[in-house]
């Protein structure tokens, strides 16, 4: 069975700058996802980011679902500006639009963006993703996992 | 339940904090310097399914 989800972009405040003096908001493909470990669940706004290799969330969210964050498999990665960061990976479940999927997700206390990150492995490998900025709409179709 | 997707006014008063939004994102139900504190506040207000987000100190531009 193919899952088909329609989700909306979210608008966030933005500060004007020299290059964009009239800028007051930023529309981003940010959607609520639930991170689940056994009977613990936390919902978090996460950015669908085709430029990210993996799915990464803030370490504090891992604690909320009773993960011993730093006991996970360690990965060093590079964020914005090439700054070295550390994430610890755990097998969890992720729920999006009411659909639950397994996810090998990283948790990092170094994450320098305010959202969770839904990247290539853990998200794009499970969904075909269509962005429509004009309509402020994101559509997801699950890929056959067989 | 229709979700509010324009979060500009809702998040503007906060800086460098974790914010818990109501299930439909229509209001802020918890604020704290950790996810735990924001969720505890949401829970004390009987919010069953809050959505957490982190508000940065400055609303910058992201090139990822």
Backbone of each chain as ProteinMPNN parsed JSONL, in Angstrom:
{"seq_chain_A": "XXXXXXXXXXXXXXXXXXXXXXXXXXXXXXXXXXXXXXXXXXXXXXXXXXXXXXXXXXXXXXXXXXXXXXXXXXXXXXXXXXXXXXXXXXXXXXXXXXXXXXXXXXXXXXXXXXXXXXXXXXXXXXXXXXXXXXXXXXXXXXXXXX", "coords_chain_A": {"N_chain_A": [[0.843, -1.197, 0.0], [0.543, 2.172, -0.859], [1.515, 5.084, 0.79], [0.174, 8.301, 0.854], [0.774, 11.579, 1.484], [-0.237, 14.905, 2.207], [1.215, 17.899, 3.001], [1.816, 21.07, 4.594], [3.896, 23.94, 3.942], [5.609, 25.838, 6.463], [5.478, 29.076, 7.941], [7.975, 31.203, 9.172], [9.358, 33.69, 11.426], [11.538, 36.21, 10.049], [14.535, 38.077, 9.855], [15.064, 41.277, 8.447], [17.677, 42.148, 6.128], [20.693, 43.532, 4.649], [20.826, 42.5, 2.046], [18.237, 41.566, 1.683], [16.091, 43.633, 2.354], [13.337, 43.917, 2.818], [12.461, 41.632, 3.898], [10.484, 39.656, 5.942], [9.587, 37.24, 6.644], [10.034, 33.654, 6.454], [9.382, 30.944, 4.432], [9.298, 27.551, 4.952], [9.952, 24.046, 4.261], [8.901, 22.605, 6.669], [7.822, 20.27, 8.952], [5.591, 18.635, 11.323], [6.879, 15.925, 13.152], [6.698, 12.83, 14.905], [8.83, 11.446, 17.287], [9.604, 8.275, 18.344], [10.147, 6.021, 20.957], [9.768, 2.966, 22.149], [7.266, 3.23, 24.507], [7.377, 5.935, 24.631], [7.031, 9.224, 23.389], [7.721, 12.08, 21.373], [6.822, 15.122, 19.858], [7.985, 17.061, 17.133], [9.063, 19.894, 15.261], [10.318, 19.526, 12.035], [12.749, 19.839, 9.448], [12.432, 19.165, 6.05], [15.012, 18.13, 4.262], [16.78, 17.956, 1.527], [19.451, 18.166, 1.137], [20.725, 17.07, 3.269], [22.485, 14.287, 4.548], [21.476, 12.462, 6.375], [19.078, 11.665, 9.038], [18.666, 13.848, 11.677], [18.326, 14.874, 15.035], [17.801, 17.074, 17.859], [19.721, 16.441, 20.802], [18.407, 16.7, 23.256], [15.83, 15.972, 22.69], [16.024, 13.261, 22.318], [16.529, 12.477, 24.928], [14.033, 12.977, 25.973], [12.549, 10.872, 25.031], [13.509, 8.828, 26.457], [16.006, 7.837, 25.626], [19.362, 6.806, 26.081], [21.306, 8.982, 25.163], [24.084, 9.373, 24.466], [24.98, 6.791, 24.381], [24.586, 5.772, 21.951], [25.524, 4.856, 18.513], [28.371, 6.491, 17.361], [28.778, 9.414, 15.354], [30.701, 11.656, 13.486], [30.007, 14.707, 12.068], [29.568, 17.353, 9.608], [28.319, 20.543, 9.914], [26.573, 23.587, 9.083], [28.841, 25.853, 7.631], [30.929, 24.188, 7.932], [31.501, 23.296, 10.474], [32.574, 21.006, 12.888], [30.608, 18.416, 14.241], [28.926, 16.225, 16.598], [27.0, 13.284, 16.532], [24.755, 10.816, 17.866], [23.637, 7.665, 17.112], [20.494, 5.971, 17.003], [18.085, 3.325, 16.895], [14.874, 4.142, 16.22], [11.344, 4.879, 16.077], [9.506, 6.758, 13.69], [6.864, 9.016, 13.309], [4.772, 10.281, 10.906], [2.294, 12.332, 9.679], [0.437, 10.536, 10.715], [1.432, 8.088, 9.985], [3.574, 5.445, 10.781], [7.036, 4.85, 10.779], [10.093, 2.938, 10.666], [13.19, 4.28, 11.866], [16.574, 5.071, 11.651], [18.073, 7.162, 13.534], [19.971, 10.118, 14.21], [21.121, 11.8, 17.153], [21.968, 14.891, 18.417], [23.809, 17.157, 20.415], [24.926, 19.329, 19.373], [23.603, 20.472, 17.316], [22.921, 23.059, 15.07], [20.724, 24.283, 13.976], [17.27, 25.269, 14.306], [15.492, 23.194, 13.906], [14.536, 19.685, 13.642], [16.165, 17.434, 11.374], [15.316, 16.028, 8.337], [16.682, 13.826, 6.345], [18.479, 12.28, 3.558], [19.006, 9.416, 4.043], [16.811, 7.525, 5.86], [14.67, 9.141, 5.476], [14.255, 10.362, 2.772], [14.871, 8.047, 1.419], [12.705, 6.539, 1.941], [10.474, 7.895, 1.108], [8.997, 9.381, -1.803], [9.368, 12.661, -2.696], [7.7, 15.702, -3.203], [8.089, 19.053, -3.722], [6.22, 22.015, -3.659], [6.584, 25.12, -3.917], [5.144, 27.38, -4.705], [2.475, 26.705, -4.189], [2.808, 26.232, -1.585], [3.043, 23.667, -0.608], [3.765, 20.316, 0.298], [4.204, 17.12, -0.948], [4.112, 13.708, -0.159], [4.982, 10.423, -1.062], [4.966, 7.106, -0.159], [7.643, 4.778, -0.641], [7.918, 1.537, -2.094], [8.725, -0.873, 0.225], [9.453, -3.481, -0.055]], "CA_chain_A": [[0.0, 0.0, 0.0], [1.315, 3.421, -0.911], [1.043, 6.18, 1.646], [0.243, 9.613, 0.19], [0.514, 12.629, 2.475], [-0.125, 16.299, 1.775], [1.604, 18.713, 4.148], [2.009, 22.475, 4.224], [5.056, 24.706, 4.408], [5.336, 26.706, 7.608], [6.112, 30.401, 7.856], [8.696, 31.593, 10.384], [9.851, 35.069, 11.353], [12.878, 36.402, 9.484], [14.996, 39.452, 10.053], [15.554, 41.911, 7.22], [19.126, 42.354, 6.075], [21.07, 44.4, 3.535], [20.483, 41.851, 0.774], [16.77, 41.401, 1.611], [15.628, 44.6, 3.37], [11.895, 43.824, 3.092], [12.171, 40.259, 4.321], [9.903, 39.552, 7.29], [9.231, 35.853, 6.942], [10.661, 32.601, 5.642], [8.573, 29.724, 4.289], [10.205, 26.389, 4.905], [9.275, 22.732, 4.31], [9.057, 22.133, 8.053], [6.597, 19.512, 9.275], [5.689, 17.955, 12.62], [7.072, 14.471, 13.185], [6.832, 12.265, 16.246], [9.938, 10.516, 17.511], [9.018, 7.286, 19.251], [10.979, 4.942, 21.502], [8.858, 2.144, 22.967], [5.997, 3.925, 24.77], [7.628, 7.369, 24.794], [6.876, 9.926, 22.106], [7.81, 13.536, 21.402], [6.564, 15.723, 18.538], [8.973, 18.104, 16.903], [9.065, 20.43, 13.897], [11.533, 19.064, 11.363], [12.953, 20.36, 8.092], [12.697, 18.187, 4.988], [16.25, 18.725, 3.755], [17.378, 17.025, 0.559], [20.912, 18.298, 1.188], [21.281, 16.37, 4.444], [22.688, 12.855, 4.29], [20.85, 11.609, 7.395], [18.084, 12.315, 9.893], [19.303, 14.24, 12.937], [17.473, 15.648, 15.94], [18.529, 17.576, 19.021], [19.916, 15.435, 21.844], [17.394, 16.852, 24.305], [14.614, 15.242, 22.288], [16.319, 11.855, 22.6], [16.316, 12.279, 26.374], [12.581, 12.985, 26.229], [11.979, 9.552, 24.725], [14.241, 7.874, 27.306], [17.233, 7.275, 25.05], [20.656, 7.212, 26.645], [21.728, 9.532, 23.866], [25.512, 9.178, 24.159], [25.304, 5.364, 24.248], [24.347, 5.393, 20.558], [26.693, 4.779, 17.621], [28.847, 7.872, 17.193], [29.117, 9.919, 14.015], [31.141, 13.048, 13.385], [29.519, 15.277, 10.812], [29.876, 18.763, 9.434], [27.12, 21.352, 9.72], [26.754, 24.838, 8.347], [30.144, 26.477, 7.841], [31.956, 23.159, 8.097], [31.821, 23.073, 11.889], [32.48, 19.584, 13.232], [29.607, 18.129, 15.266], [28.826, 14.805, 16.92], [25.648, 12.74, 16.722], [24.715, 9.44, 18.353], [22.524, 7.072, 16.365], [19.63, 4.995, 17.673], [16.905, 2.845, 16.165], [13.62, 4.611, 16.802], [10.285, 4.982, 15.067], [9.106, 8.13, 13.401], [5.48, 9.062, 12.834], [4.504, 11.495, 10.134], [0.942, 12.286, 9.115], [-0.275, 9.361, 11.217], [2.095, 6.858, 9.529], [4.75, 5.129, 11.575], [8.092, 4.194, 10.006], [11.336, 2.785, 11.424], [14.18, 5.299, 11.497], [17.876, 5.057, 12.332], [18.211, 8.616, 13.621], [21.036, 10.663, 15.044], [20.767, 12.829, 18.136], [23.171, 15.695, 18.61], [23.688, 18.363, 21.242], [25.628, 20.404, 18.657], [22.794, 20.886, 16.164], [22.872, 24.517, 15.099], [19.497, 24.837, 13.405], [16.195, 25.057, 15.299], [14.586, 22.101, 13.533], [15.083, 18.384, 13.319], [16.525, 17.369, 9.954], [14.896, 14.798, 7.662], [17.618, 13.773, 5.226], [18.404, 11.233, 2.521], [18.808, 8.091, 4.634], [15.847, 7.619, 6.963], [13.466, 9.853, 5.028], [14.125, 10.381, 1.304], [14.907, 6.679, 0.896], [11.398, 5.934, 2.205], [9.411, 8.686, 0.479], [9.194, 10.278, -2.945], [8.995, 13.962, -2.128], [7.468, 16.769, -4.184], [7.937, 20.382, -3.133], [5.562, 23.014, -4.505], [6.711, 26.355, -3.136], [4.053, 28.276, -5.102], [1.268, 26.307, -3.459], [3.211, 26.028, -0.184], [2.571, 22.311, -0.354], [4.716, 19.206, 0.164], [3.505, 15.832, -1.048], [4.967, 12.544, 0.088], [4.471, 9.091, -1.417], [5.874, 6.079, 0.367], [8.225, 3.873, -1.625], [7.731, 0.128, -1.747], [9.862, -1.309, 1.044], [9.711, -4.914, -0.262]], "C_chain_A": [[0.886, 1.257, 0.0], [0.682, 4.465, 0.002], [1.185, 7.481, 0.852], [-0.144, 10.678, 1.203], [0.66, 14.004, 1.83], [0.127, 17.153, 3.014], [1.881, 20.135, 3.672], [3.346, 23.018, 4.713], [4.637, 25.477, 5.662], [6.114, 28.017, 7.464], [6.724, 30.756, 9.204], [9.116, 33.059, 10.274], [11.226, 35.1, 10.703], [13.261, 37.861, 9.656], [15.462, 40.04, 8.723], [17.07, 42.086, 7.278], [19.433, 43.202, 4.844], [20.631, 43.799, 2.196], [18.976, 41.729, 0.578], [16.107, 42.331, 2.642], [14.145, 44.489, 3.707], [11.491, 42.455, 3.637], [11.647, 40.256, 5.759], [9.553, 38.117, 7.654], [9.971, 34.9, 6.022], [9.728, 31.399, 5.637], [9.508, 28.544, 4.136], [9.402, 25.09, 4.92], [9.528, 22.059, 5.656], [7.744, 21.494, 8.483], [6.73, 18.867, 10.654], [5.898, 16.458, 12.451], [7.136, 14.039, 14.646], [8.002, 11.315, 16.258], [9.491, 9.57, 18.61], [10.076, 6.262, 19.669], [10.113, 4.182, 22.505], [7.564, 2.929, 23.236], [6.184, 5.435, 24.975], [7.617, 8.054, 23.425], [7.039, 11.429, 22.31], [7.594, 14.05, 19.984], [7.473, 16.921, 18.356], [8.858, 18.596, 15.462], [10.395, 20.105, 13.23], [11.553, 19.514, 9.907], [13.212, 19.212, 7.115], [13.847, 18.751, 4.153], [16.97, 17.748, 2.822], [18.901, 17.108, 0.559], [21.552, 17.593, 2.369], [21.4, 14.881, 4.133], [21.781, 11.996, 5.168], [19.745, 12.362, 8.134], [18.72, 12.591, 11.252], [18.346, 15.112, 13.735], [18.307, 16.091, 17.147], [18.592, 16.508, 20.12], [18.866, 15.495, 22.948], [16.095, 16.123, 23.973], [14.792, 13.742, 22.512], [16.095, 11.543, 24.075], [14.824, 12.192, 26.689], [11.922, 11.65, 25.916], [12.818, 8.44, 25.381], [15.413, 7.184, 26.622], [18.418, 7.71, 25.904], [21.461, 7.695, 25.44], [23.169, 9.145, 23.522], [25.928, 7.712, 24.126], [25.103, 4.893, 22.801], [25.636, 5.335, 19.748], [27.083, 6.199, 17.211], [29.159, 8.205, 15.729], [29.592, 11.357, 14.149], [30.664, 13.57, 12.041], [29.808, 16.769, 10.773], [28.607, 19.541, 9.11], [27.434, 22.588, 8.9], [28.131, 25.409, 8.658], [31.245, 25.465, 8.112], [32.349, 22.896, 9.537], [31.577, 21.607, 12.248], [31.504, 19.38, 14.398], [29.538, 16.619, 15.483], [27.367, 14.412, 17.096], [25.767, 11.286, 17.161], [23.45, 8.789, 17.795], [21.816, 5.969, 17.138], [18.532, 4.549, 16.71], [15.657, 3.316, 16.895], [12.515, 4.413, 15.757], [9.943, 6.453, 14.894], [7.666, 8.083, 12.882], [5.268, 10.385, 12.12], [3.14, 11.346, 9.477], [0.173, 11.043, 9.523], [0.347, 8.033, 10.796], [3.398, 6.664, 10.276], [5.778, 4.386, 10.72], [9.323, 4.014, 10.898], [12.36, 3.807, 10.951], [15.441, 5.117, 12.334], [18.31, 6.521, 12.389], [19.347, 9.014, 14.545], [20.487, 11.711, 16.001], [22.044, 13.574, 18.486], [22.878, 16.891, 19.505], [24.337, 19.562, 20.544], [24.78, 21.027, 17.558], [22.564, 22.398, 16.188], [21.698, 25.103, 14.319], [18.338, 24.487, 14.343], [15.267, 23.886, 15.003], [15.311, 20.762, 13.568], [15.346, 18.36, 11.821], [16.121, 16.001, 9.398], [15.679, 14.697, 6.363], [17.45, 12.545, 4.349], [18.139, 9.847, 3.11], [17.891, 8.242, 5.85], [14.588, 8.355, 6.564], [13.313, 9.77, 3.509], [14.216, 8.977, 0.701], [13.57, 5.973, 1.099], [10.255, 6.639, 1.476], [9.894, 9.332, -0.819], [8.611, 11.611, -2.502], [8.804, 14.981, -3.246], [7.235, 18.081, -3.444], [7.214, 21.28, -4.134], [5.528, 24.322, -3.718], [5.557, 27.311, -3.433], [2.772, 27.973, -4.34], [1.55, 26.068, -1.974], [2.808, 24.623, 0.285], [3.706, 21.293, -0.563], [3.883, 17.939, 0.034], [4.51, 14.701, -0.905], [4.244, 11.287, -0.377], [5.457, 8.076, -0.865], [6.392, 5.23, -0.782], [8.0, 2.452, -1.146], [8.956, -0.352, -0.983], [10.181, -2.79, 0.849], [10.925, -5.13, -1.168]], "O_chain_A": [[1.843, 1.366, 0.767], [-0.528, 4.688, -0.023], [2.227, 7.721, 0.243], [-1.262, 10.677, 1.718], [1.557, 14.237, 1.02], [-0.658, 17.13, 3.962], [2.147, 20.366, 2.492], [3.856, 22.612, 5.757], [3.453, 25.73, 5.882], [7.23, 28.057, 6.948], [6.08, 30.628, 10.245], [9.217, 33.604, 9.175], [11.987, 34.137, 10.795], [12.416, 38.755, 9.608], [16.171, 39.381, 7.962], [17.657, 42.162, 8.357], [18.529, 43.549, 4.085], [20.128, 44.507, 1.323], [18.487, 41.782, -0.55], [15.621, 41.87, 3.675], [13.731, 44.924, 4.781], [10.306, 42.172, 3.811], [12.285, 40.786, 6.669], [9.26, 37.808, 8.809], [10.464, 35.282, 4.96], [9.333, 30.898, 6.689], [10.401, 28.546, 3.288], [8.321, 25.023, 5.504], [10.267, 21.08, 5.756], [6.682, 22.11, 8.387], [7.839, 18.583, 11.107], [5.179, 15.803, 11.696], [7.576, 14.797, 15.51], [8.158, 10.483, 15.364], [9.054, 10.003, 19.676], [10.797, 5.715, 18.835], [9.774, 4.698, 23.57], [6.842, 3.259, 22.295], [5.273, 6.126, 25.431], [8.129, 7.521, 22.441], [6.557, 11.985, 23.297], [8.118, 13.485, 19.024], [7.706, 17.695, 19.285], [8.587, 17.813, 14.551], [11.462, 20.371, 13.783], [10.524, 19.563, 9.234], [14.103, 18.39, 7.332], [13.674, 19.73, 3.427], [17.671, 16.84, 3.269], [19.569, 16.216, 0.036], [22.777, 17.521, 2.465], [20.506, 14.294, 3.522], [21.361, 10.917, 4.75], [19.509, 13.544, 7.884], [19.245, 11.684, 11.898], [17.653, 15.969, 13.188], [19.378, 15.546, 17.412], [17.632, 15.767, 20.334], [18.482, 14.467, 23.507], [15.357, 15.709, 24.867], [13.841, 13.038, 22.852], [15.55, 10.498, 24.431], [14.407, 11.43, 27.561], [10.867, 11.328, 26.463], [12.834, 7.295, 24.932], [15.778, 6.068, 26.994], [18.467, 8.841, 26.387], [22.186, 6.934, 24.798], [23.442, 8.652, 22.428], [27.094, 7.408, 23.872], [25.415, 3.749, 22.469], [26.704, 5.713, 20.231], [26.249, 6.993, 16.777], [29.717, 7.398, 14.985], [28.972, 12.171, 14.833], [30.892, 12.946, 11.004], [30.233, 17.366, 11.762], [27.907, 19.23, 8.146], [28.402, 22.639, 8.141], [28.543, 25.446, 9.817], [32.36, 25.834, 8.479], [33.413, 22.336, 9.798], [30.522, 21.045, 11.953], [31.569, 20.083, 15.406], [30.024, 15.837, 14.666], [26.595, 15.128, 17.733], [26.754, 10.613, 16.863], [22.342, 9.292, 17.98], [22.436, 5.156, 17.824], [18.112, 5.301, 15.83], [15.413, 2.939, 18.041], [12.747, 3.845, 14.69], [10.071, 7.265, 15.81], [7.31, 7.199, 12.103], [5.547, 11.457, 12.656], [2.869, 10.353, 8.802], [-0.655, 10.547, 8.759], [-0.134, 6.97, 11.189], [4.214, 7.578, 10.394], [5.446, 3.423, 10.029], [9.574, 4.833, 11.782], [12.393, 4.159, 9.772], [15.384, 5.021, 13.56], [18.847, 7.056, 11.419], [19.641, 8.335, 15.529], [19.521, 12.411, 15.698], [23.067, 12.969, 18.809], [21.845, 17.549, 19.376], [24.303, 20.678, 21.062], [25.193, 22.005, 16.935], [22.082, 22.951, 17.177], [21.685, 26.301, 14.033], [18.419, 23.512, 15.091], [14.347, 23.617, 15.777], [16.54, 20.707, 13.528], [14.806, 19.183, 11.081], [16.527, 14.96, 9.915], [15.38, 15.396, 5.395], [16.425, 11.863, 4.389], [17.176, 9.18, 2.734], [18.187, 9.014, 6.762], [13.554, 8.225, 7.218], [12.355, 9.179, 3.013], [13.704, 8.735, -0.392], [13.324, 4.927, 0.499], [9.197, 6.05, 1.253], [11.04, 9.77, -0.924], [7.491, 11.673, -1.993], [9.651, 15.106, -4.13], [6.306, 18.203, -2.645], [7.557, 21.302, -5.316], [4.593, 24.599, -2.967], [5.049, 27.975, -2.529], [2.071, 28.884, -3.901], [0.645, 25.742, -1.206], [2.312, 24.425, 1.394], [4.499, 21.416, -1.497], [2.962, 17.712, 0.819], [5.608, 14.742, -1.461], [3.053, 11.108, -0.123], [6.662, 8.191, -1.092], [5.69, 4.989, -1.764], [7.905, 2.194, 0.054], [10.082, -0.254, -1.471], [11.08, -3.315, 1.507], [11.289, -6.271, -1.451]]}, "seq_chain_B": "XXXXXXXXXXXXXXXXXXXXXXXXXXXXXXXXXXXXXXXXXXXXXXXXXXXXXXXXXXXXXXXX", "coords_chain_B": {"N_chain_B": [[-8.243, 18.203, 12.415], [-7.47, 21.534, 11.721], [-4.278, 22.769, 11.102], [-2.341, 25.481, 12.283], [-0.209, 27.216, 10.199], [1.234, 29.466, 9.822], [3.594, 30.761, 11.648], [4.717, 33.082, 12.447], [3.939, 35.384, 14.104], [3.377, 34.096, 16.449], [5.805, 32.979, 17.319], [7.543, 35.084, 17.441], [7.881, 36.578, 19.918], [9.775, 35.113, 21.335], [13.115, 34.003, 22.101], [15.986, 32.111, 21.641], [14.993, 29.784, 22.976], [13.202, 26.792, 23.928], [10.09, 25.986, 22.622], [6.815, 24.926, 23.229], [4.152, 24.086, 21.24], [0.573, 24.144, 20.893], [-1.475, 21.31, 19.89], [-2.671, 21.977, 17.424], [-1.059, 24.006, 16.692], [-1.875, 26.583, 17.295], [-1.424, 28.092, 19.537], [1.014, 29.035, 22.072], [2.066, 26.765, 24.456], [3.958, 26.112, 26.262], [7.198, 27.027, 27.512], [10.727, 26.991, 27.688], [14.202, 26.531, 28.729], [15.034, 24.053, 28.055], [13.92, 21.083, 26.248], [12.511, 19.486, 28.019], [11.615, 21.225, 30.09], [9.88, 22.915, 28.652], [7.983, 21.056, 27.825], [7.017, 20.141, 30.281], [5.697, 22.387, 31.215], [3.719, 22.557, 29.27], [2.35, 20.226, 29.813], [1.377, 20.778, 32.367], [-0.581, 22.464, 31.669], [-2.423, 20.84, 30.685], [-2.058, 20.043, 28.045], [-2.159, 17.67, 25.629], [-0.817, 16.719, 23.337], [1.599, 18.179, 22.474], [3.618, 20.195, 20.211], [6.988, 20.445, 19.76], [9.352, 23.061, 19.28], [12.425, 24.716, 18.514], [13.378, 27.96, 19.235], [15.48, 30.138, 17.625], [18.213, 32.357, 18.644], [18.542, 34.468, 16.918], [16.652, 35.151, 14.014], [17.788, 33.846, 11.393], [19.106, 33.232, 8.067], [18.984, 30.198, 6.35], [21.24, 28.186, 4.7], [21.51, 25.163, 3.595]], "CA_chain_B": [[-7.988, 19.508, 13.026], [-6.634, 22.364, 10.858], [-3.092, 23.256, 11.796], [-1.876, 26.813, 11.924], [1.119, 27.043, 9.611], [1.952, 30.739, 9.883], [4.046, 30.821, 13.039], [5.517, 34.297, 12.621], [3.559, 36.18, 15.27], [3.406, 33.221, 17.626], [7.171, 32.699, 17.787], [8.341, 36.317, 17.491], [8.283, 37.056, 21.251], [10.727, 34.223, 21.995], [14.469, 33.988, 21.567], [16.883, 31.139, 22.261], [14.224, 28.962, 23.924], [12.341, 25.741, 23.405], [8.682, 26.382, 22.709], [5.836, 23.868, 22.949], [2.923, 24.6, 20.628], [-0.594, 23.265, 21.019], [-1.56, 20.299, 18.822], [-2.996, 22.624, 16.147], [-0.09, 25.113, 16.539], [-2.558, 27.882, 17.379], [-0.95, 28.865, 20.691], [2.174, 28.54, 22.81], [1.587, 26.156, 25.708], [5.087, 25.893, 27.16], [8.463, 27.644, 27.109], [11.795, 26.679, 28.631], [15.526, 26.449, 28.104], [15.23, 22.669, 27.601], [12.654, 20.482, 25.815], [11.814, 18.965, 29.206], [10.9, 22.315, 30.776], [8.761, 23.364, 27.807], [6.945, 20.012, 27.843], [6.404, 20.121, 31.621], [4.735, 23.499, 31.26], [2.58, 22.173, 28.42], [1.613, 19.185, 30.54], [0.652, 21.42, 33.476], [-1.748, 23.13, 31.057], [-3.241, 19.733, 30.154], [-1.887, 19.87, 26.603], [-1.848, 16.239, 25.489], [0.012, 16.349, 22.187], [2.265, 19.411, 22.033], [4.668, 20.131, 19.183], [8.148, 21.22, 20.213], [10.283, 23.654, 18.329], [13.416, 25.548, 19.179], [13.423, 29.287, 18.633], [16.875, 30.585, 17.694], [18.429, 33.692, 19.197], [18.257, 35.373, 15.801], [16.035, 34.471, 12.877], [18.698, 34.031, 10.269], [18.827, 32.563, 6.805], [19.67, 28.913, 6.341], [21.671, 27.577, 3.447], [21.949, 23.843, 4.075]], "C_chain_B": [[-7.052, 20.326, 12.118], [-5.459, 22.914, 11.665], [-2.763, 24.665, 11.338], [-0.453, 26.676, 11.385], [1.908, 28.35, 9.556], [2.336, 30.994, 11.341], [4.781, 32.12, 13.366], [5.188, 35.058, 13.905], [3.697, 35.378, 16.565], [4.822, 33.088, 18.204], [8.005, 33.961, 18.002], [8.746, 36.743, 18.911], [9.402, 36.242, 21.905], [12.08, 34.261, 21.308], [15.298, 32.988, 22.359], [16.169, 30.299, 23.334], [13.536, 27.815, 23.184], [10.901, 26.163, 23.634], [7.815, 25.167, 22.379], [4.57, 24.529, 22.412], [1.786, 23.622, 20.891], [-0.665, 22.344, 19.796], [-1.857, 20.917, 17.446], [-2.094, 23.835, 15.861], [-0.735, 26.496, 16.647], [-2.076, 28.724, 18.556], [0.28, 28.219, 21.317], [1.677, 28.008, 24.148], [2.728, 25.863, 26.68], [6.352, 26.514, 26.602], [9.524, 27.244, 28.139], [13.134, 26.615, 27.934], [15.905, 25.017, 27.736], [13.885, 22.144, 27.094], [11.827, 20.021, 27.008], [10.989, 20.062, 29.888], [9.695, 22.795, 29.97], [7.622, 22.344, 27.844], [6.259, 19.921, 29.207], [5.359, 21.229, 31.746], [3.49, 23.171, 30.426], [1.701, 21.155, 29.143], [0.792, 19.791, 31.68], [-0.574, 22.175, 32.97], [-2.636, 22.116, 30.335], [-3.167, 19.597, 28.633], [-1.383, 18.455, 26.346], [-0.837, 15.919, 24.385], [0.766, 17.565, 21.636], [3.319, 19.151, 20.96], [5.807, 21.031, 19.633], [8.873, 21.859, 19.049], [11.271, 24.493, 19.116], [13.42, 26.901, 18.474], [14.863, 29.778, 18.749], [16.988, 31.974, 18.304], [18.122, 34.753, 18.129], [17.631, 34.572, 14.67], [16.872, 34.732, 11.637], [18.187, 33.368, 9.012], [19.617, 31.268, 6.791], [19.99, 28.478, 4.924], [22.257, 26.23, 3.843], [22.411, 22.973, 2.919]], "O_chain_B": [[-5.962, 19.863, 11.782], [-5.631, 23.449, 12.761], [-2.889, 24.999, 10.16], [0.408, 26.087, 12.039], [3.106, 28.345, 9.276], [1.504, 31.39, 12.157], [5.391, 32.247, 14.427], [6.082, 35.341, 14.703], [4.076, 35.901, 17.613], [5.009, 33.086, 19.42], [9.044, 33.92, 18.66], [9.862, 37.229, 19.093], [9.926, 36.654, 22.94], [12.185, 34.513, 20.108], [15.313, 33.011, 23.589], [16.673, 30.127, 24.444], [13.322, 27.874, 21.973], [10.543, 26.638, 24.712], [8.044, 24.472, 21.389], [3.996, 25.414, 23.046], [2.009, 22.427, 21.086], [0.009, 22.579, 18.792], [-1.357, 20.44, 16.428], [-2.331, 24.589, 14.917], [-0.187, 27.474, 16.138], [-2.29, 29.936, 18.578], [0.552, 27.034, 21.125], [0.966, 28.696, 24.88], [2.487, 25.415, 27.801], [6.568, 26.534, 25.39], [9.234, 27.172, 29.333], [13.209, 26.64, 26.705], [16.974, 24.784, 27.171], [12.834, 22.677, 27.451], [10.602, 20.146, 27.014], [9.821, 19.858, 30.221], [8.627, 23.051, 30.525], [6.449, 22.713, 27.888], [5.06, 19.653, 29.282], [4.282, 21.028, 32.307], [2.363, 23.467, 30.824], [0.473, 21.219, 29.087], [-0.34, 19.377, 31.93], [-1.487, 22.485, 33.736], [-3.472, 22.469, 29.502], [-4.1, 19.096, 28.005], [-0.299, 18.088, 26.798], [-0.085, 14.951, 24.495], [0.593, 17.935, 20.474], [3.836, 18.042, 20.823], [5.619, 22.227, 19.859], [8.992, 21.275, 17.972], [10.992, 24.924, 20.235], [13.46, 26.964, 17.245], [15.411, 29.831, 19.85], [15.991, 32.679, 18.463], [17.522, 35.79, 18.413], [18.039, 33.441, 14.403], [16.677, 35.721, 10.931], [17.019, 32.998, 8.899], [20.786, 31.242, 7.177], [19.112, 28.415, 4.063], [23.369, 26.161, 4.367], [22.815, 21.829, 3.13]]}, "name": "protein", "num_of_chains": 2, "seq": "XXXXXXXXXXXXXXXXXXXXXXXXXXXXXXXXXXXXXXXXXXXXXXXXXXXXXXXXXXXXXXXXXXXXXXXXXXXXXXXXXXXXXXXXXXXXXXXXXXXXXXXXXXXXXXXXXXXXXXXXXXXXXXXXXXXXXXXXXXXXXXXXXXXXXXXXXXXXXXXXXXXXXXXXXXXXXXXXXXXXXXXXXXXXXXXXXXXXXXXXXXXXXXXXXX"}
